[in-house]
Amino acid sequence: MAVSIGAAAGWWLQGMNQPRMVKLFAYAADYDLATAYPGVDASVPFRLHDNGVVSYATFSRWDVTIRVARIQESK
């Protein structure tokens, strides 16, 4: 059974292009939800970057869309 699952997964991944696979992996490994984080839209999985930028990832139909924004500073 494990061989069948592995073969099916290999066949499925072969049909996907490499950038899409990288985005799916990044979505699963790097993007998280957090509540009440200042300056960030907490309704979408996000990742904070060192340069004051936040990227948001949206997963839909086995595709990931990533958008980038600046962290909104609280006054």
Predicted model as a PDB file, atoms N, CA, C, CB and O in Angstrom, pLDDT in the B-factor column:
MODEL        1                                                                  
ATOM      1  N   MET A   1       0.824  -1.190   0.000  1.00 64.00           N  
ATOM      2  CA  MET A   1       0.000   0.000   0.000  1.00 64.00           C  
ATOM      3  C   MET A   1       0.868   1.254   0.000  1.00 64.00           C  
ATOM      4  CB  MET A   1      -0.938  -0.002   1.204  1.00 64.00           C  
ATOM      5  O   MET A   1       0.554   2.219  -0.696  1.00 64.00           O  
ATOM      6  N   ALA A   2       1.953   1.254   0.769  1.00 64.00           N  
ATOM      7  CA  ALA A   2       2.841   2.419   0.820  1.00 64.00           C  
ATOM      8  C   ALA A   2       3.456   2.687  -0.546  1.00 64.00           C  
ATOM      9  CB  ALA A   2       3.948   2.210   1.866  1.00 64.00           C  
ATOM     10  O   ALA A   2       3.662   3.842  -0.921  1.00 64.00           O  
ATOM     11  N   VAL A   3       3.750   1.624  -1.291  1.00 63.00           N  
ATOM     12  CA  VAL A   3       4.310   1.787  -2.628  1.00 63.00           C  
ATOM     13  C   VAL A   3       3.284   2.448  -3.544  1.00 63.00           C  
ATOM     14  CB  VAL A   3       4.754   0.423  -3.206  1.00 63.00           C  
ATOM     15  O   VAL A   3       3.639   3.293  -4.366  1.00 63.00           O  
ATOM     16  N   SER A   4       2.029   2.072  -3.407  1.00 62.00           N  
ATOM     17  CA  SER A   4       0.958   2.657  -4.222  1.00 62.00           C  
ATOM     18  C   SER A   4       0.809   4.139  -3.937  1.00 62.00           C  
ATOM     19  CB  SER A   4      -0.371   1.940  -3.965  1.00 62.00           C  
ATOM     20  O   SER A   4       0.682   4.949  -4.855  1.00 62.00           O  
ATOM     21  N   ILE A   5       0.824   4.486  -2.659  1.00 66.00           N  
ATOM     22  CA  ILE A   5       0.692   5.887  -2.268  1.00 66.00           C  
ATOM     23  C   ILE A   5       1.895   6.687  -2.768  1.00 66.00           C  
ATOM     24  CB  ILE A   5       0.557   6.015  -0.733  1.00 66.00           C  
ATOM     25  O   ILE A   5       1.734   7.794  -3.281  1.00 66.00           O  
ATOM     26  N   GLY A   6       3.088   6.137  -2.620  1.00 60.00           N  
ATOM     27  CA  GLY A   6       4.290   6.807  -3.111  1.00 60.00           C  
ATOM     28  C   GLY A   6       4.261   7.000  -4.614  1.00 60.00           C  
ATOM     29  O   GLY A   6       4.634   8.064  -5.107  1.00 60.00           O  
ATOM     30  N   ALA A   7       3.826   5.992  -5.349  1.00 58.00           N  
ATOM     31  CA  ALA A   7       3.745   6.097  -6.813  1.00 58.00           C  
ATOM     32  C   ALA A   7       2.714   7.141  -7.223  1.00 58.00           C  
ATOM     33  CB  ALA A   7       3.392   4.732  -7.436  1.00 58.00           C  
ATOM     34  O   ALA A   7       2.951   7.926  -8.141  1.00 58.00           O  
ATOM     35  N   ALA A   8       1.572   7.150  -6.546  1.00 58.00           N  
ATOM     36  CA  ALA A   8       0.533   8.141  -6.852  1.00 58.00           C  
ATOM     37  C   ALA A   8       1.009   9.552  -6.542  1.00 58.00           C  
ATOM     38  CB  ALA A   8      -0.747   7.839  -6.064  1.00 58.00           C  
ATOM     39  O   ALA A   8       0.743  10.476  -7.311  1.00 58.00           O  
ATOM     40  N   ALA A   9       1.707   9.731  -5.431  1.00 61.00           N  
ATOM     41  CA  ALA A   9       2.232  11.044  -5.067  1.00 61.00           C  
ATOM     42  C   ALA A   9       3.282  11.492  -6.085  1.00 61.00           C  
ATOM     43  CB  ALA A   9       2.836  11.013  -3.643  1.00 61.00           C  
ATOM     44  O   ALA A   9       3.296  12.658  -6.479  1.00 61.00           O  
ATOM     45  N   GLY A  10       4.146  10.600  -6.509  1.00 62.00           N  
ATOM     46  CA  GLY A  10       5.148  10.929  -7.512  1.00 62.00           C  
ATOM     47  C   GLY A  10       4.520  11.318  -8.842  1.00 62.00           C  
ATOM     48  O   GLY A  10       4.965  12.265  -9.490  1.00 62.00           O  
ATOM     49  N   TRP A  11       3.490  10.590  -9.246  1.00 59.00           N  
ATOM     50  CA  TRP A  11       2.789  10.900 -10.487  1.00 59.00           C  
ATOM     51  C   TRP A  11       2.127  12.268 -10.392  1.00 59.00           C  
ATOM     52  CB  TRP A  11       1.743   9.818 -10.804  1.00 59.00           C  
ATOM     53  O   TRP A  11       2.178  13.052 -11.339  1.00 59.00           O  
ATOM     54  N   TRP A  12       1.497  12.562  -9.234  1.00 61.00           N  
ATOM     55  CA  TRP A  12       0.806  13.836  -9.039  1.00 61.00           C  
ATOM     56  C   TRP A  12       1.806  14.996  -9.036  1.00 61.00           C  
ATOM     57  CB  TRP A  12       0.002  13.817  -7.721  1.00 61.00           C  
ATOM     58  O   TRP A  12       1.559  16.025  -9.666  1.00 61.00           O  
ATOM     59  N   LEU A  13       2.928  14.840  -8.334  1.00 61.00           N  
ATOM     60  CA  LEU A  13       3.927  15.899  -8.261  1.00 61.00           C  
ATOM     61  C   LEU A  13       4.622  16.130  -9.600  1.00 61.00           C  
ATOM     62  CB  LEU A  13       4.956  15.566  -7.202  1.00 61.00           C  
ATOM     63  O   LEU A  13       5.057  17.245  -9.891  1.00 61.00           O  
ATOM     64  N   GLN A  14       4.725  15.096 -10.402  1.00 62.00           N  
ATOM     65  CA  GLN A  14       5.370  15.216 -11.707  1.00 62.00           C  
ATOM     66  C   GLN A  14       4.585  16.167 -12.607  1.00 62.00           C  
ATOM     67  CB  GLN A  14       5.500  13.835 -12.372  1.00 62.00           C  
ATOM     68  O   GLN A  14       5.168  16.861 -13.440  1.00 62.00           O  
ATOM     69  N   GLY A  15       3.273  16.198 -12.441  1.00 61.00           N  
ATOM     70  CA  GLY A  15       2.425  17.072 -13.250  1.00 61.00           C  
ATOM     71  C   GLY A  15       2.477  18.524 -12.812  1.00 61.00           C  
ATOM     72  O   GLY A  15       2.032  19.400 -13.554  1.00 61.00           O  
ATOM     73  N   MET A  16       3.008  18.807 -11.628  1.00 61.00           N  
ATOM     74  CA  MET A  16       3.084  20.180 -11.130  1.00 61.00           C  
ATOM     75  C   MET A  16       4.396  20.813 -11.571  1.00 61.00           C  
ATOM     76  CB  MET A  16       2.954  20.218  -9.586  1.00 61.00           C  
ATOM     77  O   MET A  16       5.417  20.136 -11.690  1.00 61.00           O  
ATOM     78  N   ASN A  17       4.355  22.127 -11.812  1.00 66.00           N  
ATOM     79  CA  ASN A  17       5.604  22.790 -12.166  1.00 66.00           C  
ATOM     80  C   ASN A  17       6.380  23.135 -10.892  1.00 66.00           C  
ATOM     81  CB  ASN A  17       5.330  24.066 -13.006  1.00 66.00           C  
ATOM     82  O   ASN A  17       5.799  23.205  -9.809  1.00 66.00           O  
ATOM     83  N   GLN A  18       7.661  23.344 -11.020  1.00 70.00           N  
ATOM     84  CA  GLN A  18       8.525  23.523  -9.854  1.00 70.00           C  
ATOM     85  C   GLN A  18       8.195  24.765  -9.029  1.00 70.00           C  
ATOM     86  CB  GLN A  18       9.952  23.593 -10.299  1.00 70.00           C  
ATOM     87  O   GLN A  18       8.187  24.663  -7.802  1.00 70.00           O  
ATOM     88  N   PRO A  19       7.921  25.932  -9.620  1.00 77.00           N  
ATOM     89  CA  PRO A  19       7.581  27.090  -8.782  1.00 77.00           C  
ATOM     90  C   PRO A  19       6.352  26.851  -7.919  1.00 77.00           C  
ATOM     91  CB  PRO A  19       7.355  28.306  -9.648  1.00 77.00           C  
ATOM     92  O   PRO A  19       6.302  27.322  -6.783  1.00 77.00           O  
ATOM     93  N   ARG A  20       5.374  26.139  -8.425  1.00 77.00           N  
ATOM     94  CA  ARG A  20       4.174  25.852  -7.640  1.00 77.00           C  
ATOM     95  C   ARG A  20       4.520  24.955  -6.452  1.00 77.00           C  
ATOM     96  CB  ARG A  20       3.094  25.185  -8.521  1.00 77.00           C  
ATOM     97  O   ARG A  20       4.013  25.162  -5.349  1.00 77.00           O  
ATOM     98  N   MET A  21       5.381  23.959  -6.673  1.00 76.00           N  
ATOM     99  CA  MET A  21       5.784  23.071  -5.576  1.00 76.00           C  
ATOM    100  C   MET A  21       6.536  23.854  -4.506  1.00 76.00           C  
ATOM    101  CB  MET A  21       6.660  21.913  -6.104  1.00 76.00           C  
ATOM    102  O   MET A  21       6.342  23.615  -3.314  1.00 76.00           O  
ATOM    103  N   VAL A  22       7.390  24.783  -4.917  1.00 79.00           N  
ATOM    104  CA  VAL A  22       8.147  25.590  -3.959  1.00 79.00           C  
ATOM    105  C   VAL A  22       7.201  26.444  -3.136  1.00 79.00           C  
ATOM    106  CB  VAL A  22       9.179  26.477  -4.681  1.00 79.00           C  
ATOM    107  O   VAL A  22       7.369  26.558  -1.922  1.00 79.00           O  
ATOM    108  N   LYS A  23       6.204  27.048  -3.779  1.00 82.00           N  
ATOM    109  CA  LYS A  23       5.225  27.861  -3.049  1.00 82.00           C  
ATOM    110  C   LYS A  23       4.430  27.015  -2.057  1.00 82.00           C  
ATOM    111  CB  LYS A  23       4.269  28.552  -4.031  1.00 82.00           C  
ATOM    112  O   LYS A  23       4.182  27.447  -0.931  1.00 82.00           O  
ATOM    113  N   LEU A  24       4.030  25.815  -2.469  1.00 82.00           N  
ATOM    114  CA  LEU A  24       3.281  24.941  -1.560  1.00 82.00           C  
ATOM    115  C   LEU A  24       4.133  24.566  -0.350  1.00 82.00           C  
ATOM    116  CB  LEU A  24       2.813  23.668  -2.295  1.00 82.00           C  
ATOM    117  O   LEU A  24       3.644  24.566   0.780  1.00 82.00           O  
ATOM    118  N   PHE A  25       5.401  24.249  -0.584  1.00 82.00           N  
ATOM    119  CA  PHE A  25       6.286  23.903   0.520  1.00 82.00           C  
ATOM    120  C   PHE A  25       6.490  25.098   1.446  1.00 82.00           C  
ATOM    121  CB  PHE A  25       7.634  23.408  -0.011  1.00 82.00           C  
ATOM    122  O   PHE A  25       6.451  24.952   2.668  1.00 82.00           O  
ATOM    123  N   ALA A  26       6.708  26.280   0.868  1.00 82.00           N  
ATOM    124  CA  ALA A  26       6.895  27.489   1.679  1.00 82.00           C  
ATOM    125  C   ALA A  26       5.651  27.790   2.492  1.00 82.00           C  
ATOM    126  CB  ALA A  26       7.244  28.690   0.790  1.00 82.00           C  
ATOM    127  O   ALA A  26       5.746  28.174   3.657  1.00 82.00           O  
ATOM    128  N   TYR A  27       4.484  27.617   1.887  1.00 82.00           N  
ATOM    129  CA  TYR A  27       3.226  27.853   2.597  1.00 82.00           C  
ATOM    130  C   TYR A  27       3.116  26.935   3.811  1.00 82.00           C  
ATOM    131  CB  TYR A  27       2.024  27.639   1.657  1.00 82.00           C  
ATOM    132  O   TYR A  27       2.745  27.374   4.900  1.00 82.00           O  
ATOM    133  N   ALA A  28       3.436  25.679   3.617  1.00 85.00           N  
ATOM    134  CA  ALA A  28       3.322  24.710   4.714  1.00 85.00           C  
ATOM    135  C   ALA A  28       4.389  24.923   5.794  1.00 85.00           C  
ATOM    136  CB  ALA A  28       3.426  23.289   4.165  1.00 85.00           C  
ATOM    137  O   ALA A  28       4.121  24.725   6.979  1.00 85.00           O  
ATOM    138  N   ALA A  29       5.586  25.323   5.391  1.00 86.00           N  
ATOM    139  CA  ALA A  29       6.701  25.404   6.337  1.00 86.00           C  
ATOM    140  C   ALA A  29       6.873  26.766   6.997  1.00 86.00           C  
ATOM    141  CB  ALA A  29       7.961  25.047   5.641  1.00 86.00           C  
ATOM    142  O   ALA A  29       7.291  26.832   8.153  1.00 86.00           O  
ATOM    143  N   ASP A  30       6.563  27.854   6.295  1.00 87.00           N  
ATOM    144  CA  ASP A  30       6.938  29.185   6.781  1.00 87.00           C  
ATOM    145  C   ASP A  30       5.791  30.086   7.213  1.00 87.00           C  
ATOM    146  CB  ASP A  30       7.692  29.873   5.736  1.00 87.00           C  
ATOM    147  O   ASP A  30       6.019  31.020   7.982  1.00 87.00           O  
ATOM    148  N   TYR A  31       4.578  29.847   6.756  1.00 89.00           N  
ATOM    149  CA  TYR A  31       3.482  30.776   7.018  1.00 89.00           C  
ATOM    150  C   TYR A  31       2.591  30.263   8.142  1.00 89.00           C  
ATOM    151  CB  TYR A  31       2.654  30.999   5.750  1.00 89.00           C  
ATOM    152  O   TYR A  31       2.196  29.098   8.161  1.00 89.00           O  
ATOM    153  N   ASP A  32       2.281  31.165   9.085  1.00 89.00           N  
ATOM    154  CA  ASP A  32       1.467  30.811  10.241  1.00 89.00           C  
ATOM    155  C   ASP A  32       0.434  31.892  10.507  1.00 89.00           C  
ATOM    156  CB  ASP A  32       2.347  30.595  11.480  1.00 89.00           C  
ATOM    157  O   ASP A  32       0.573  33.029  10.055  1.00 89.00           O  
ATOM    158  N   LEU A  33      -0.599  31.523  11.243  1.00 88.00           N  
ATOM    159  CA  LEU A  33      -1.579  32.490  11.731  1.00 88.00           C  
ATOM    160  C   LEU A  33      -1.184  32.924  13.130  1.00 88.00           C  
ATOM    161  CB  LEU A  33      -3.013  31.892  11.723  1.00 88.00           C  
ATOM    162  O   LEU A  33      -0.645  32.134  13.905  1.00 88.00           O  
ATOM    163  N   ALA A  34      -1.449  34.158  13.446  1.00 84.00           N  
ATOM    164  CA  ALA A  34      -1.209  34.666  14.797  1.00 84.00           C  
ATOM    165  C   ALA A  34      -2.310  35.663  15.112  1.00 84.00           C  
ATOM    166  CB  ALA A  34       0.215  35.326  14.930  1.00 84.00           C  
ATOM    167  O   ALA A  34      -2.789  36.370  14.225  1.00 84.00           O  
ATOM    168  N   THR A  35      -2.704  35.717  16.349  1.00 80.00           N  
ATOM    169  CA  THR A  35      -3.747  36.661  16.732  1.00 80.00           C  
ATOM    170  C   THR A  35      -3.131  37.862  17.417  1.00 80.00           C  
ATOM    171  CB  THR A  35      -4.782  35.993  17.647  1.00 80.00           C  
ATOM    172  O   THR A  35      -2.157  37.744  18.162  1.00 80.00           O  
ATOM    173  N   ALA A  36      -3.700  38.992  17.161  1.00 78.00           N  
ATOM    174  CA  ALA A  36      -3.342  40.240  17.832  1.00 78.00           C  
ATOM    175  C   ALA A  36      -1.868  40.616  17.671  1.00 78.00           C  
ATOM    176  CB  ALA A  36      -3.670  40.133  19.294  1.00 78.00           C  
ATOM    177  O   ALA A  36      -1.250  41.099  18.620  1.00 78.00           O  
ATOM    178  N   TYR A  37      -1.308  40.407  16.502  1.00 82.00           N  
ATOM    179  CA  TYR A  37       0.057  40.856  16.241  1.00 82.00           C  
ATOM    180  C   TYR A  37      -0.045  42.258  15.659  1.00 82.00           C  
ATOM    181  CB  TYR A  37       0.826  39.875  15.265  1.00 82.00           C  
ATOM    182  O   TYR A  37      -0.718  42.436  14.644  1.00 82.00           O  
ATOM    183  N   PRO A  38       0.590  43.256  16.252  1.00 84.00           N  
ATOM    184  CA  PRO A  38       0.409  44.646  15.814  1.00 84.00           C  
ATOM    185  C   PRO A  38       0.914  44.905  14.392  1.00 84.00           C  
ATOM    186  CB  PRO A  38       1.120  45.574  16.770  1.00 84.00           C  
ATOM    187  O   PRO A  38       2.029  44.522  14.039  1.00 84.00           O  
ATOM    188  N   GLY A  39       0.075  45.562  13.581  1.00 83.00           N  
ATOM    189  CA  GLY A  39       0.457  45.966  12.242  1.00 83.00           C  
ATOM    190  C   GLY A  39       0.338  44.903  11.179  1.00 83.00           C  
ATOM    191  O   GLY A  39       0.787  45.107  10.051  1.00 83.00           O  
ATOM    192  N   VAL A  40      -0.262  43.763  11.512  1.00 88.00           N  
ATOM    193  CA  VAL A  40      -0.351  42.642  10.576  1.00 88.00           C  
ATOM    194  C   VAL A  40      -1.797  42.179  10.472  1.00 88.00           C  
ATOM    195  CB  VAL A  40       0.565  41.472  11.022  1.00 88.00           C  
ATOM    196  O   VAL A  40      -2.514  42.150  11.472  1.00 88.00           O  
ATOM    197  N   ASP A  41      -2.228  41.818   9.269  1.00 87.00           N  
ATOM    198  CA  ASP A  41      -3.559  41.242   9.057  1.00 87.00           C  
ATOM    199  C   ASP A  41      -3.549  39.809   9.574  1.00 87.00           C  
ATOM    200  CB  ASP A  41      -3.971  41.290   7.542  1.00 87.00           C  
ATOM    201  O   ASP A  41      -2.991  38.917   8.936  1.00 87.00           O  
ATOM    202  N   ALA A  42      -4.166  39.594  10.726  1.00 85.00           N  
ATOM    203  CA  ALA A  42      -4.105  38.286  11.385  1.00 85.00           C  
ATOM    204  C   ALA A  42      -5.065  37.261  10.792  1.00 85.00           C  
ATOM    205  CB  ALA A  42      -4.398  38.446  12.848  1.00 85.00           C  
ATOM    206  O   ALA A  42      -5.072  36.110  11.229  1.00 85.00           O  
ATOM    207  N   SER A  43      -5.876  37.648   9.808  1.00 89.00           N  
ATOM    208  CA  SER A  43      -6.834  36.708   9.226  1.00 89.00           C  
ATOM    209  C   SER A  43      -6.220  35.853   8.120  1.00 89.00           C  
ATOM    210  CB  SER A  43      -8.025  37.461   8.679  1.00 89.00           C  
ATOM    211  O   SER A  43      -6.856  34.918   7.634  1.00 89.00           O  
ATOM    212  N   VAL A  44      -4.989  36.167   7.722  1.00 91.00           N  
ATOM    213  CA  VAL A  44      -4.302  35.457   6.634  1.00 91.00           C  
ATOM    214  C   VAL A  44      -2.958  34.951   7.169  1.00 91.00           C  
ATOM    215  CB  VAL A  44      -4.096  36.393   5.373  1.00 91.00           C  
ATOM    216  O   VAL A  44      -2.297  35.664   7.924  1.00 91.00           O  
ATOM    217  N   PRO A  45      -2.541  33.734   6.792  1.00 93.00           N  
ATOM    218  CA  PRO A  45      -1.209  33.279   7.211  1.00 93.00           C  
ATOM    219  C   PRO A  45      -0.128  34.242   6.711  1.00 93.00           C  
ATOM    220  CB  PRO A  45      -0.934  31.848   6.685  1.00 93.00           C  
ATOM    221  O   PRO A  45      -0.154  34.678   5.559  1.00 93.00           O  
ATOM    222  N   PHE A  46       0.814  34.565   7.587  1.00 93.00           N  
ATOM    223  CA  PHE A  46       1.840  35.532   7.219  1.00 93.00           C  
ATOM    224  C   PHE A  46       3.202  35.110   7.721  1.00 93.00           C  
ATOM    225  CB  PHE A  46       1.494  36.902   7.759  1.00 93.00           C  
ATOM    226  O   PHE A  46       3.339  34.208   8.547  1.00 93.00           O  
ATOM    227  N   ARG A  47       4.223  35.804   7.187  1.00 92.00           N  
ATOM    228  CA  ARG A  47       5.611  35.591   7.615  1.00 92.00           C  
ATOM    229  C   ARG A  47       6.266  36.955   7.730  1.00 92.00           C  
ATOM    230  CB  ARG A  47       6.400  34.662   6.610  1.00 92.00           C  
ATOM    231  O   ARG A  47       6.212  37.761   6.801  1.00 92.00           O  
ATOM    232  N   LEU A  48       6.881  37.208   8.866  1.00 90.00           N  
ATOM    233  CA  LEU A  48       7.597  38.458   9.084  1.00 90.00           C  
ATOM    234  C   LEU A  48       9.012  38.326   8.547  1.00 90.00           C  
ATOM    235  CB  LEU A  48       7.614  38.836  10.584  1.00 90.00           C  
ATOM    236  O   LEU A  48       9.658  37.294   8.731  1.00 90.00           O  
ATOM    237  N   HIS A  49       9.493  39.372   7.882  1.00 90.00           N  
ATOM    238  CA  HIS A  49      10.843  39.398   7.338  1.00 90.00           C  
ATOM    239  C   HIS A  49      11.675  40.420   8.104  1.00 90.00           C  
ATOM    240  CB  HIS A  49      10.824  39.727   5.824  1.00 90.00           C  
ATOM    241  O   HIS A  49      11.125  41.329   8.726  1.00 90.00           O  
ATOM    242  N   ASP A  50      12.979  40.277   8.063  1.00 87.00           N  
ATOM    243  CA  ASP A  50      13.881  41.133   8.837  1.00 87.00           C  
ATOM    244  C   ASP A  50      13.858  42.599   8.426  1.00 87.00           C  
ATOM    245  CB  ASP A  50      15.274  40.620   8.718  1.00 87.00           C  
ATOM    246  O   ASP A  50      14.199  43.465   9.231  1.00 87.00           O  
ATOM    247  N   ASN A  51      13.468  42.893   7.207  1.00 87.00           N  
ATOM    248  CA  ASN A  51      13.546  44.257   6.703  1.00 87.00           C  
ATOM    249  C   ASN A  51      12.247  45.057   6.891  1.00 87.00           C  
ATOM    250  CB  ASN A  51      13.907  44.227   5.245  1.00 87.00           C  
ATOM    251  O   ASN A  51      12.042  46.054   6.198  1.00 87.00           O  
ATOM    252  N   GLY A  52      11.378  44.644   7.803  1.00 83.00           N  
ATOM    253  CA  GLY A  52      10.141  45.371   8.067  1.00 83.00           C  
ATOM    254  C   GLY A  52       9.030  45.071   7.081  1.00 83.00           C  
ATOM    255  O   GLY A  52       8.069  45.832   6.969  1.00 83.00           O  
ATOM    256  N   VAL A  53       9.157  43.976   6.375  1.00 91.00           N  
ATOM    257  CA  VAL A  53       8.164  43.566   5.387  1.00 91.00           C  
ATOM    258  C   VAL A  53       7.461  42.316   5.902  1.00 91.00           C  
ATOM    259  CB  VAL A  53       8.822  43.306   3.992  1.00 91.00           C  
ATOM    260  O   VAL A  53       8.055  41.485   6.589  1.00 91.00           O  
ATOM    261  N   VAL A  54       6.202  42.204   5.559  1.00 92.00           N  
ATOM    262  CA  VAL A  54       5.443  41.002   5.886  1.00 92.00           C  
ATOM    263  C   VAL A  54       4.895  40.435   4.574  1.00 92.00           C  
ATOM    264  CB  VAL A  54       4.282  41.310   6.914  1.00 92.00           C  
ATOM    265  O   VAL A  54       4.441  41.190   3.714  1.00 92.00           O  
ATOM    266  N   SER A  55       4.934  39.131   4.423  1.00 93.00           N  
ATOM    267  CA  SER A  55       4.329  38.510   3.243  1.00 93.00           C  
ATOM    268  C   SER A  55       3.165  37.641   3.701  1.00 93.00           C  
ATOM    269  CB  SER A  55       5.377  37.664   2.440  1.00 93.00           C  
ATOM    270  O   SER A  55       3.239  36.948   4.716  1.00 93.00           O  
ATOM    271  N   TYR A  56       2.096  37.701   2.928  1.00 94.00           N  
ATOM    272  CA  TYR A  56       0.876  36.949   3.213  1.00 94.00           C  
ATOM    273  C   TYR A  56       0.705  35.868   2.158  1.00 94.00           C  
ATOM    274  CB  TYR A  56      -0.367  37.886   3.251  1.00 94.00           C  
ATOM    275  O   TYR A  56       0.974  36.099   0.979  1.00 94.00           O  
ATOM    276  N   ALA A  57       0.259  34.684   2.577  1.00 93.00           N  
ATOM    277  CA  ALA A  57       0.059  33.579   1.646  1.00 93.00           C  
ATOM    278  C   ALA A  57      -1.386  33.112   1.710  1.00 93.00           C  
ATOM    279  CB  ALA A  57       1.020  32.413   1.958  1.00 93.00           C  
ATOM    280  O   ALA A  57      -1.941  32.907   2.789  1.00 93.00           O  
ATOM    281  N   THR A  58      -1.981  32.947   0.541  1.00 92.00           N  
ATOM    282  CA  THR A  58      -3.350  32.458   0.432  1.00 92.00           C  
ATOM    283  C   THR A  58      -3.334  31.168  -0.372  1.00 92.00           C  
ATOM    284  CB  THR A  58      -4.283  33.519  -0.228  1.00 92.00           C  
ATOM    285  O   THR A  58      -2.793  31.128  -1.477  1.00 92.00           O  
ATOM    286  N   PHE A  59      -3.922  30.119   0.176  1.00 91.00           N  
ATOM    287  CA  PHE A  59      -3.960  28.804  -0.460  1.00 91.00           C  
ATOM    288  C   PHE A  59      -5.343  28.585  -1.065  1.00 91.00           C  
ATOM    289  CB  PHE A  59      -3.616  27.676   0.560  1.00 91.00           C  
ATOM    290  O   PHE A  59      -6.355  28.737  -0.381  1.00 91.00           O  
ATOM    291  N   SER A  60      -5.384  28.224  -2.361  1.00 89.00           N  
ATOM    292  CA  SER A  60      -6.651  27.953  -3.032  1.00 89.00           C  
ATOM    293  C   SER A  60      -6.418  27.007  -4.201  1.00 89.00           C  
ATOM    294  CB  SER A  60      -7.312  29.266  -3.516  1.00 89.00           C  
ATOM    295  O   SER A  60      -5.598  27.281  -5.078  1.00 89.00           O  
ATOM    296  N   ARG A  61      -7.130  25.913  -4.208  1.00 85.00           N  
ATOM    297  CA  ARG A  61      -7.066  24.939  -5.313  1.00 85.00           C  
ATOM    298  C   ARG A  61      -5.641  24.489  -5.630  1.00 85.00           C  
ATOM    299  CB  ARG A  61      -7.691  25.534  -6.561  1.00 85.00           C  
ATOM    300  O   ARG A  61      -5.231  24.497  -6.791  1.00 85.00           O  
ATOM    301  N   TRP A  62      -4.910  24.108  -4.634  1.00 80.00           N  
ATOM    302  CA  TRP A  62      -3.539  23.619  -4.759  1.00 80.00           C  
ATOM    303  C   TRP A  62      -2.598  24.646  -5.389  1.00 80.00           C  
ATOM    304  CB  TRP A  62      -3.523  22.351  -5.577  1.00 80.00           C  
ATOM    305  O   TRP A  62      -1.612  24.289  -6.034  1.00 80.00           O  
ATOM    306  N   ASP A  63      -2.916  25.914  -5.194  1.00 85.00           N  
ATOM    307  CA  ASP A  63      -2.032  26.981  -5.642  1.00 85.00           C  
ATOM    308  C   ASP A  63      -1.912  27.991  -4.506  1.00 85.00           C  
ATOM    309  CB  ASP A  63      -2.566  27.658  -6.957  1.00 85.00           C  
ATOM    310  O   ASP A  63      -2.855  28.187  -3.739  1.00 85.00           O  
ATOM    311  N   VAL A  64      -0.765  28.622  -4.402  1.00 89.00           N  
ATOM    312  CA  VAL A  64      -0.506  29.593  -3.342  1.00 89.00           C  
ATOM    313  C   VAL A  64      -0.223  30.945  -3.979  1.00 89.00           C  
ATOM    314  CB  VAL A  64       0.683  29.143  -2.441  1.00 89.00           C  
ATOM    315  O   VAL A  64       0.587  31.058  -4.899  1.00 89.00           O  
ATOM    316  N   THR A  65      -0.907  31.969  -3.473  1.00 90.00           N  
ATOM    317  CA  THR A  65      -0.664  33.332  -3.897  1.00 90.00           C  
ATOM    318  C   THR A  65       0.023  34.059  -2.756  1.00 90.00           C  
ATOM    319  CB  THR A  65      -1.983  34.043  -4.312  1.00 90.00           C  
ATOM    320  O   THR A  65      -0.462  34.042  -1.625  1.00 90.00           O  
ATOM    321  N   ILE A  66       1.141  34.692  -3.043  1.00 91.00           N  
ATOM    322  CA  ILE A  66       1.897  35.402  -2.012  1.00 91.00           C  
ATOM    323  C   ILE A  66       1.899  36.886  -2.353  1.00 91.00           C  
ATOM    324  CB  ILE A  66       3.357  34.852  -1.894  1.00 91.00           C  
ATOM    325  O   ILE A  66       2.234  37.277  -3.471  1.00 91.00           O  
ATOM    326  N   ARG A  67       1.519  37.713  -1.371  1.00 93.00           N  
ATOM    327  CA  ARG A  67       1.591  39.163  -1.551  1.00 93.00           C  
ATOM    328  C   ARG A  67       2.466  39.745  -0.465  1.00 93.00           C  
ATOM    329  CB  ARG A  67       0.180  39.809  -1.525  1.00 93.00           C  
ATOM    330  O   ARG A  67       2.558  39.193   0.631  1.00 93.00           O  
ATOM    331  N   VAL A  68       3.102  40.847  -0.763  1.00 93.00           N  
ATOM    332  CA  VAL A  68       4.071  41.463   0.145  1.00 93.00           C  
ATOM    333  C   VAL A  68       3.567  42.851   0.521  1.00 93.00           C  
ATOM    334  CB  VAL A  68       5.492  41.542  -0.507  1.00 93.00           C  
ATOM    335  O   VAL A  68       3.028  43.570  -0.320  1.00 93.00           O  
ATOM    336  N   ALA A  69       3.745  43.229   1.800  1.00 91.00           N  
ATOM    337  CA  ALA A  69       3.345  44.547   2.284  1.00 91.00           C  
ATOM    338  C   ALA A  69       4.298  44.991   3.396  1.00 91.00           C  
ATOM    339  CB  ALA A  69       1.873  44.528   2.792  1.00 91.00           C  
ATOM    340  O   ALA A  69       5.045  44.182   3.946  1.00 91.00           O  
ATOM    341  N   ARG A  70       4.261  46.257   3.709  1.00 87.00           N  
ATOM    342  CA  ARG A  70       5.016  46.790   4.840  1.00 87.00           C  
ATOM    343  C   ARG A  70       4.191  46.618   6.105  1.00 87.00           C  
ATOM    344  CB  ARG A  70       5.386  48.286   4.617  1.00 87.00           C  
ATOM    345  O   ARG A  70       2.962  46.670   6.059  1.00 87.00           O  
ATOM    346  N   ILE A  71       4.851  46.417   7.217  1.00 82.00           N  
ATOM    347  CA  ILE A  71       4.161  46.338   8.502  1.00 82.00           C  
ATOM    348  C   ILE A  71       3.635  47.729   8.824  1.00 82.00           C  
ATOM    349  CB  ILE A  71       5.109  45.804   9.641  1.00 82.00           C  
ATOM    350  O   ILE A  71       4.370  48.714   8.756  1.00 82.00           O  
ATOM    351  N   GLN A  72       2.366  47.799   9.173  1.00 74.00           N  
ATOM    352  CA  GLN A  72       1.765  49.082   9.531  1.00 74.00           C  
ATOM    353  C   GLN A  72       2.122  49.415  10.960  1.00 74.00           C  
ATOM    354  CB  GLN A  72       0.232  49.057   9.345  1.00 74.00           C  
ATOM    355  O   GLN A  72       1.784  48.681  11.888  1.00 74.00           O  
ATOM    356  N   GLU A  73       2.805  50.525  11.125  1.00 71.00           N  
ATOM    357  CA  GLU A  73       3.233  50.924  12.462  1.00 71.00           C  
ATOM    358  C   GLU A  73       2.075  51.541  13.240  1.00 71.00           C  
ATOM    359  CB  GLU A  73       4.402  51.912  12.378  1.00 71.00           C  
ATOM    360  O   GLU A  73       1.306  52.334  12.698  1.00 71.00           O  
ATOM    361  N   SER A  74       1.959  51.171  14.514  1.00 63.00           N  
ATOM    362  CA  SER A  74       0.941  51.749  15.388  1.00 63.00           C  
ATOM    363  C   SER A  74       1.388  53.119  15.866  1.00 63.00           C  
ATOM    364  CB  SER A  74       0.658  50.826  16.589  1.00 63.00           C  
ATOM    365  O   SER A  74       2.569  53.342  16.134  1.00 63.00           O  
ATOM    366  N   LYS A  75       0.442  54.025  15.971  1.00 61.00           N  
ATOM    367  CA  LYS A  75       0.786  55.373  16.440  1.00 61.00           C  
ATOM    368  C   LYS A  75       0.180  55.622  17.792  1.00 61.00           C  
ATOM    369  CB  LYS A  75       0.315  56.441  15.450  1.00 61.00           C  
ATOM    370  O   LYS A  75       0.355  56.701  18.358  1.00 61.00           O  
TER     371      LYS A  75                                                      
ENDMDL                                                                          
END                                                                             
